């Protein structure tokens, strides 16, 4: 495995060890300008040139060890961007370092960034910028070796208007007045732990913070900060539990930043500063698994990283496994089993959406000429988890298998790994159980599309009530509808209510009379928990309840978490009578959507992505 299909840079010829960033944030032009100095180590003799990834960047000049260097931009590729080839005015031998400094400016359409107008924020008075580099968008922010196989430390200085605050995926290192402009402040950051480019993150906005633990603060606009501090109060307990399971937390600070609603993911594990969607703040406990998931990434993903995006399951499968082990410690083994069952259903949904023969449903897909954003789904998370759980059952249970996971983390900490390296280590660690491991259908698990070859038998204790209630609704005739009472759901936790709705979504659509009765007795329209509301509205639209269409489109546009936005648009699009309405609403809101969300939703709705939306 010598190269990364998603990067123009070569990690076999040279690697970046450190990155020093000086950026000026310009909200009027929606660009960042400045320079980056990359400390690059040659991995071969007579090393005279290197390639960096860029996307929509304007390159002003390049120097190497302070001397001007020749550079050329290659042809632009649809999603990989444009290779920047730098010719050194001298040659290096293996092991020597060179400092490559690039002066540049980003584009207003950079895919890593979303610029929000004041109206799009909670406070409504100040603009806001956030970045999301995973998987391959860092190259639109910084010219770099944009591959998870390359790990570097970084230092950054970011100049912003002085009524705004900047935070990064690093430890804060103070601030000073911008010497060039007294109306601006320069924030400084250092990240001493080597990490891949996709974990570089910048946020600028009217941010405030509250302490929520000995090594944690929560950051957001002031309108949300106290609510967030309350919701995330279990963070330290979760960190301690994770450390007991996986080993010491090496990143120093663990802060959480609550983003504006257009943030496309549930969370993003940026080191020292987890990003979280505000959809987590709409009450009760369903948020805890997102934070448990992002905390777990501090070990699996950030410390041990997939070498290329084809091995993304190594990040996500292990992180889901660790997240559910935290749930087991903090709640119960039955709770872990219940979450695992829910995950299996999410996997079935993804396989149904992609198609059971689609190679992107392989645990280890080929991403030759595939945009990693198009490949994103719950497959690496849940097929990965299912494999690890299957191995746990074969090899002696949770304690035994967690011992392997912890040892794997220690073995590969600070490096990037492939599936083969993981598998070799599994066979080494369990050398006395090789005959068991040889019976695993590795081809079926790793390189066959569709559902896994084995379905684990999960304990259904917590799911039984959900299954029973689901059955009552699917079997009910019109004359049975009076037997449903609000007490049916009063005894269910929010996790179980989510599961009940997920089960119904796997059945044929309910008759309209049934969903209307369900609203009458359970009043599900009044639930603000996003996971419940999202499933309920999909159920209603599927049963062709016209009153739900506007609510579904409202939820799809007033927040931008792709897990909610894309399926909600798809459901309305599939309701023939309202297809035009789905398209109209998408086109009207497209300009304020995150670029990745807008692009993928356009594909879902078969809208030509080059069309400029008419507003």
C-alpha positions in Angstrom: 0.0 0.0 0.0 2.2 2.8 -1.2 0.0 5.7 -2.1 -3.3 7.4 -1.1 -5.8 7.4 -4.0 -7.3 10.7 -2.7 -4.1 12.7 -2.6 -1.6 14.0 -5.1 1.2 14.1 -2.6 3.5 11.1 -2.1 4.0 9.9 1.5 6.7 7.4 0.4 9.0 10.2 -0.9 8.7 12.7 1.9 6.6 13.5 5.0 5.6 16.8 6.7 6.7 16.8 10.4 5.5 20.3 11.5 3.3 23.0 10.1 3.5 26.7 11.0 0.5 28.8 10.1 0.0 32.5 9.9 -3.5 33.5 8.7 -5.6 36.7 8.3 -9.3 36.1 8.4 -11.2 38.5 6.0 -15.0 38.3 6.5 -15.7 40.9 3.9 -14.0 39.0 1.1 -14.7 35.6 2.7 -11.0 34.5 2.3 -8.1 33.6 4.5 -4.7 34.9 3.4 -1.3 34.4 4.8 1.4 31.8 4.7 2.2 28.3 5.9 5.7 26.9 6.6 5.9 23.1 6.3 8.9 21.3 7.8 9.3 18.4 5.3 11.6 15.4 5.8 13.0 13.7 2.7 12.6 9.9 2.6 14.9 9.3 -0.3 18.3 10.5 -1.6 18.7 13.1 -4.3 15.3 14.5 -3.3 14.6 17.6 -5.5 10.9 18.2 -5.8 7.7 17.6 -3.9 3.9 17.8 -4.5 1.4 19.4 -2.2 -2.4 19.1 -2.4 -4.4 22.3 -3.0 -7.9 23.1 -3.9 -9.1 26.5 -5.2 -6.1 28.2 -3.6 -4.3 31.2 -5.1 -0.5 30.6 -4.6 1.4 33.8 -4.4 5.0 32.5 -3.8 7.0 29.6 -2.5 10.4 29.5 -0.8 12.5 26.6 0.4 14.8 27.4 3.4 14.3 31.0 2.5 15.3 30.8 -1.1 12.7 31.4 -3.9 11.6 28.1 -5.4 10.0 27.3 -8.8 6.5 26.0 -8.6 3.8 24.8 -11.0 0.1 24.0 -10.7 -1.1 20.8 -12.4 -4.5 20.2 -14.0 -7.5 20.6 -11.7 -9.2 17.4 -10.7 -13.0 17.3 -9.9 -12.6 16.5 -6.1 -8.8 16.1 -5.5 -8.1 19.7 -6.4 -4.9 20.8 -8.0 -1.4 19.5 -7.4 1.2 22.1 -6.5 4.6 20.9 -7.6 7.6 22.6 -5.9 11.1 22.3 -7.3 13.8 22.7 -4.7 16.9 24.8 -5.7 19.1 22.2 -4.1 18.8 18.5 -3.4 18.3 16.7 -0.1 19.4 13.2 1.1 17.2 10.9 3.0 16.5 12.1 6.5 17.2 15.8 5.8 14.6 18.5 6.5 13.6 21.5 4.4 11.2 24.3 5.3 8.8 25.0 2.5 7.0 28.2 2.9 3.9 29.0 0.8 2.2 32.4 0.7 -1.4 32.0 -0.5 -5.0 32.9 -0.3 -8.1 30.7 -0.1 -11.2 31.0 -2.3 -14.6 32.2 -1.1 -15.9 28.8 -2.3 -13.4 26.7 -0.4 -15.0 23.4 0.5 -13.5 23.3 4.0 -15.1 26.5 5.1 -18.6 27.8 5.8 -18.9 31.6 6.2 -22.1 32.6 8.0 -23.7 36.0 7.8 -24.8 37.5 11.2 -28.4 36.4 10.4 -27.3 32.8 10.3 -25.9 32.8 13.9 -27.7 32.6 17.2 -26.7 36.2 18.2 -27.6 37.7 14.8 -25.0 40.5 15.1 -21.6 39.1 14.2 -20.4 36.9 11.3 -19.1 33.4 11.9 -16.6 31.0 10.2 -16.0 27.3 10.8 -14.0 24.7 9.0 -14.6 21.0 8.4 -11.6 19.3 6.8 -12.4 15.6 7.0 -12.0 13.9 4.7 -10.0 15.7 2.0 -10.9 19.4 2.4 -7.9 20.7 4.3 -6.2 21.3 0.9 -8.8 24.1 0.3 -7.6 25.7 3.6 -3.8 25.1 3.6 -1.5 23.7 0.9 -0.3 20.4 2.5 0.2 16.7 2.2 -3.6 16.1 2.7 -3.5 12.4 3.5 -4.2 10.8 6.9 -1.0 8.8 6.4 1.0 11.9 7.2 1.1 13.2 10.8 2.5 16.5 12.0 2.5 18.9 15.0 1.4 22.5 14.3 1.6 26.1 15.5 -0.8 28.8 14.3 -1.4 32.5 14.6 -4.8 33.7 13.4 -5.7 37.4 13.0 -9.3 38.3 13.5 -11.4 41.4 14.2 -11.1 42.2 17.9 -14.8 41.7 18.7 -14.5 38.1 17.6 -12.7 35.1 19.1 -10.7 32.4 17.3 -10.3 28.8 18.6 -8.5 25.8 16.9 -8.0 22.1 17.3 -5.0 22.8 19.6 -4.1 24.2 22.9 -4.6 28.0 23.3 -1.3 29.9 23.6 -2.4 33.4 24.3 -3.2 36.4 22.1 -1.8 39.9 21.2 -2.9 42.9 19.3 -2.2 42.6 15.5 0.9 44.8 14.9 -0.4 45.5 11.4 -3.9 46.6 12.5 -5.0 47.9 15.9 -8.6 46.8 15.2 -7.6 43.1 15.1 -6.3 40.5 17.5 -3.9 37.6 16.8 -4.8 34.3 18.6 -2.0 31.8 19.0 -2.3 28.0 19.2 0.0 25.0 19.6 -0.6 21.4 18.9 2.5 19.4 20.1 1.0 16.0 19.3 1.5 14.9 15.7 -1.9 14.5 13.9 -3.2 14.3 10.3 -4.2 17.3 8.3 -8.0 16.5 8.4 -8.0 17.3 12.1 -6.9 20.9 11.6 -9.8 23.1 12.5 -10.5 26.9 12.9 -13.6 28.7 14.2 -14.1 32.4 14.4 -17.1 34.0 15.9 -18.7 35.8 18.9 -17.7 32.9 21.2 -17.9 32.5 25.0 -16.8 29.6 27.2 -17.7 28.0 30.5 -15.6 25.6 32.5 -17.3 22.1 32.7 -14.4 20.1 34.2 -10.8 20.2 35.2 -9.6 19.9 31.6 -12.7 21.0 29.7 -14.6 24.1 28.7 -17.6 24.4 26.4 -17.5 27.1 23.7 -20.5 28.6 21.8 -22.2 31.8 21.2 -23.4 33.3 24.5 -27.1 32.5 23.7 -26.3 28.8 24.0 -23.3 28.6 26.3 -25.2 28.0 29.6 -27.5 25.4 28.1 -24.5 23.6 26.6 -22.6 23.7 29.9 -25.5 21.9 31.5 -26.0 19.3 28.7 -22.3 18.4 28.6 -21.7 18.2 32.4 -20.9 14.5 32.2 -17.8 15.1 30.0 -15.2 14.5 32.7 -16.8 11.3 33.9 -16.8 10.1 30.3 -13.2 11.0 29.8 -12.2 9.1 33.0 -14.1 6.1 31.9 -12.4 6.2 28.4 -9.0 6.5 30.1 -9.7 3.4 32.2 -10.6 1.5 29.0 -8.1 2.8 26.5 -5.1 4.4 28.4 -4.1 8.0 29.2 -5.7 10.9 27.3 -2.6 12.6 25.6 -4.1 15.8 24.2 -4.2 17.9 27.4 -7.4 19.9 27.0 -10.8 18.4 26.0 -13.1 21.2 25.0 -16.4 21.1 23.2 -17.6 23.7 20.7 -21.3 23.9 19.9 -21.6 25.1 16.3 -24.4 26.9 14.4 -27.1 24.7 13.1 -25.7 24.3 9.6 -22.8 22.2 10.8 -23.1 19.0 8.6 -22.2 16.3 11.2 -23.3 15.2 14.6 -19.8 15.8 15.9 -16.2 16.1 14.7 -13.3 14.8 16.8 -11.0 17.8 16.3 -8.2 17.3 18.9 -8.5 19.4 22.1 -11.8 20.8 20.7 -14.6 18.5 19.7 -17.2 20.1 17.4 -20.8 19.3 18.2 -24.1 20.0 16.5 -26.6 22.2 18.4 -29.2 19.5 17.6 -27.8 17.8 20.7 -29.2 20.5 22.9 -32.8 19.7 22.3 -33.0 17.7 25.5 -32.5 14.5 27.4 -29.8 11.9 27.1 -29.4 11.0 23.4 -26.5 13.4 23.2 -24.3 11.4 25.4 -23.5 8.9 22.7 -22.3 11.6 20.4 -19.9 12.9 23.0 -18.8 9.4 24.0 -18.1 8.8 20.3 -16.0 12.0 19.9 -14.1 11.4 23.2 -13.3 7.8 22.0 -11.8 9.2 18.8 -9.0 10.7 21.0 -7.6 7.2 20.9 -9.1 5.5 17.8 -8.8 8.0 14.9 -6.7 10.7 16.4 -3.9 8.7 18.1 -4.2 5.6 15.8 -5.3 6.8 12.3 -6.5 5.1 9.1 -3.7 5.3 6.6 -6.1 6.2 3.8 -9.9 6.7 3.6 -10.3 3.2 2.3 -9.5 2.0 5.8 -11.9 4.5 7.5 -13.5 1.6 9.3 -10.4 1.4 11.5 -11.3 4.9 12.8 -15.0 4.5 13.0 -15.6 0.8 13.8 -13.2 0.9 16.8 -14.6 4.3 17.9 -18.1 2.9 18.0 -16.9 -0.1 19.9 -15.2 2.1 22.4 -18.2 4.5 22.6 -20.4 1.5 23.4 -17.9 0.2 26.0 -18.2 3.6 27.7 -22.0 3.1 27.6 -21.6 -0.3 29.2 -19.5 1.1 32.0 -21.7 4.2 32.6 -25.1 2.5 32.0 -25.2 -1.3 31.6 -24.3 -4.2 29.3 -28.0 -4.3 28.3 -27.7 -0.7 27.2 -24.7 -1.6 25.1 -26.6 -4.5 23.5 -29.6 -2.2 22.8 -27.3 0.4 21.1 -25.7 -2.3 19.0 -29.1 -3.5 17.8 -30.0 0.1 16.8 -26.6 0.3 14.9 -27.4 -2.9 13.0 -30.6 -1.2 11.8 -28.7 1.9 10.7 -26.4 -0.4 8.7 -29.4 -2.0 7.0 -30.6 1.5 6.1 -27.3 2.4 4.5 -27.1 -0.9 2.6 -30.7 -0.2 1.3 -29.8 3.3 0.3 -26.6 2.4 -1.6 -27.9 -1.0 -2.8 -26.7 -4.4 -1.5 -24.3 -4.9 -4.5 -22.7 -1.5 -4.2 -18.9 -1.8 -3.6 -19.1 1.2 -1.3 -20.9 -1.1 1.2 -17.7 -3.1 1.5 -16.0 -2.7 4.9 -12.8 -1.9 2.9 -13.9 -0.2 -0.3 -11.7 0.8 -3.2 -11.7 4.6 -3.5 -9.8 4.8 -6.8 -11.6 7.8 -8.5 -14.2 7.9 -5.7 -14.9 11.2 -3.8 -14.7 10.2 -0.1 -17.7 12.4 0.6 -19.8 10.2 -1.7 -18.7 7.1 0.2 -19.6 8.4 3.6 -22.3 6.3 5.4 -22.9 4.2 8.5 -21.1 1.2 6.9 -17.6 1.8 8.3 -19.2 2.6 11.7 -21.7 -0.2 12.0 -20.2 -3.0 9.8 -16.9 -2.2 11.6 -18.6 -2.5 15.0 -20.4 -5.7 14.0 -17.1 -7.3 13.0 -15.4 -6.3 16.3 -18.4 -7.5 18.3 -18.4 -10.8 16.3 -14.7 -11.2 17.2 -15.4 -10.3 20.8 -17.9 -13.2 21.0 -15.5 -15.6 19.4 -12.5 -14.7 21.4 -13.8 -14.6 25.0 -16.1 -11.6 25.7 -15.8 -7.9 26.2 -13.0 -7.8 28.8 -10.8 -10.0 26.7 -11.4 -8.2 23.5 -11.1 -4.7 25.1 -7.6 -5.9 26.2 -6.8 -6.4 22.5 -8.2 -2.9 21.5 -6.1 -1.2 24.3 -3.0 -3.1 23.2 -3.6 -2.2 19.5 -3.9 1.5 20.5 -0.6 1.3 22.4 1.1 -0.5 19.5 0.1 1.9 16.8 -0.2 5.2 18.8 1.0 8.3 16.8 1.0 6.4 13.5 -1.4 5.5 10.6 -2.4 1.9 9.9 -4.0 -0.3 7.2 -6.5 -3.1 7.6 -3.7 -5.6 7.0 -1.6 -4.2 9.8 -4.6 -4.3 12.1 -5.3 -7.9 11.1 -1.7 -9.1 11.5 -1.7 -7.6 15.0 -5.0 -9.3 15.9 -3.4 -12.7 14.9 -0.2 -11.9 16.9 -2.1 -10.8 20.0 -4.4 -13.9 19.9 -1.7 -16.3 18.8 -3.1 -19.1 20.9 -6.6 -18.7 19.2 -5.4 -18.6 15.6 -7.6 -21.6 14.7 -10.7 -19.6 15.8 -9.5 -16.6 13.8 -8.9 -18.7 10.7 -12.6 -19.7 10.7 -13.7 -16.1 10.3 -15.1 -15.3 6.8 -12.6 -12.5 6.2 -13.5 -12.1 2.6 -17.2 -11.9 3.5 -16.5 -9.3 6.1 -13.9 -7.1 4.4 -14.4 -7.2 0.7 -18.0 -8.2 0.0 -20.8 -5.7 -0.4 -24.1 -5.8 1.5 -24.9 -7.0 5.0 -22.2 -8.9 7.0 -21.9 -12.7 6.7 -22.9 -13.1 10.4 -25.6 -11.3 12.3 -24.6 -11.2 16.0 -27.3 -12.3 18.5 -27.8 -9.2 20.6 -29.6 -9.2 23.9 -33.1 -7.8 23.3 -34.1 -6.9 26.9 -34.3 -3.2 26.3 -35.7 -3.6 22.8 -38.5 -6.0 23.6 -40.9 -3.2 24.6 -40.1 -1.3 21.4 -40.6 -4.4 19.2 -43.9 -5.3 20.9 -45.3 -1.7 20.4 -44.1 -1.7 16.8 -45.9 -5.0 16.2 -49.2 -3.7 17.8 -49.2 -0.8 15.3 -48.3 -2.8 12.2 -50.9 -5.4 13.0 -53.7 -3.0 14.1 -56.8 -2.7 12.0 -58.8 0.6 12.1 -61.2 -0.8 14.8 -58.1 -1.5 17.0 -56.8 2.1 17.0 -58.8 3.0 20.2 -56.7 0.5 22.2 -53.6 2.8 22.0 -53.1 5.1 25.0 -50.5 7.7 25.9 -49.2 5.3 28.6 -47.8 3.1 25.8 -44.8 5.5 25.4 -44.7 7.0 28.9 -42.6 4.1 30.2 -40.1 4.2 27.3 -36.8 6.1 27.5 -36.0 8.5 24.6 -33.5 5.8 23.4 -36.4 3.3 23.3 -38.8 5.8 21.6 -36.1 6.3 18.9 -35.9 2.5 18.5 -39.7 2.1 18.2 -39.8 4.7 15.4 -36.7 3.1 13.7 -38.5 -0.3 13.7 -41.6 1.2 12.1 -39.4 2.8 9.4 -38.3 -0.7 8.5 -41.8 -1.8 7.9 -44.2 -0.9 5.0 -45.7 2.6 5.5 -48.5 2.7 8.1 -52.0 3.7 6.9 -52.6 7.4 7.3 -55.3 6.7 9.9 -52.6 5.1 12.1 -50.1 7.9 12.1 -52.9 10.4 12.8 -54.0 8.3 15.7 -50.4 8.0 16.9 -50.1 11.8 16.9 -53.5 12.0 18.8 -52.3 9.7 21.6 -48.6 10.2 21.8 -48.4 13.9 20.6 -45.1 13.2 18.8 -45.2 16.6 17.1 -44.4 18.2 20.4 -41.1 16.3 20.9 -38.0 18.5 20.4 -35.4 15.7 20.6 -34.0 15.8 17.1 -33.5 12.0 16.8 -37.2 11.4 17.7 -38.6 14.3 15.6 -36.5 13.2 12.5 -37.8 9.7 12.5 -41.4 10.7 13.3 -41.5 13.2 10.4 -40.1 10.6 8.0 -42.8 8.1 9.1 -45.5 10.7 8.6 -44.3 11.7 5.1 -44.0 8.1 4.1 -47.6 7.5 5.1 -48.4 10.5 2.9 -49.7 12.8 5.7 -49.7 16.1 3.9 -49.6 18.2 7.1 -46.1 16.7 7.9 -44.5 17.9 4.6 -44.0 21.5 5.8 -42.6 20.3 9.1 -40.2 17.9 7.5 -38.9 20.5 5.1 -38.6 23.0 8.0 -36.5 20.5 10.0 -34.4 19.8 6.8 -33.5 23.5 6.5 -33.4 25.0 9.9 -30.5 22.7 10.8 -28.0 21.2 8.4 -26.9 17.9 10.0 -26.7 15.6 7.0 -27.9 12.6 8.9 -31.3 14.5 9.2 -31.3 16.9 6.3 -30.6 14.4 3.4 -33.2 11.7 4.4 -35.9 14.3 5.1 -35.4 15.9 1.7 -35.4 12.4 0.1 -38.6 11.4 1.8 -40.5 14.5 0.6 -38.9 14.1 -2.9 -40.3 10.5 -3.0 -43.8 11.8 -2.1 -44.8 12.4 -5.8 -47.3 15.1 -5.1 -44.7 17.2 -3.2 -41.6 16.5 -5.3 -41.6 20.0 -6.8 -42.0 21.5 -3.4 -38.9 19.6 -2.1 -36.9 20.9 -5.1 -38.2 24.5 -4.6 -37.3 24.5 -0.9 -33.9 23.1 -1.6 -33.1 25.7 -4.3 -34.4 28.5 -2.0 -32.1 27.4 0.9 -29.1 26.1 -1.0 -27.0 29.3 -0.7 -27.1 29.2 3.1 -26.3 25.5 3.3 -22.9 24.0 4.0 -21.1 23.3 0.7 -20.8 19.6 1.3 -24.5 19.3 2.5 -25.7 21.3 -0.5 -23.6 19.2 -3.0 -24.8 15.8 -1.6 -28.4 16.9 -1.3 -28.3 18.1 -4.9 -27.2 14.6 -5.9 -30.0 13.0 -3.8 -32.6 15.2 -5.5 -31.0 14.8 -8.9 -30.5 18.6 -9.2 -27.7 19.6 -11.6 -25.0 20.7 -9.2 -23.7 23.3 -11.6 -27.0 25.1 -11.7 -26.9 28.3 -9.8 -29.9 28.5 -7.5 -32.4 31.2 -8.6 -33.4 32.9 -5.4 
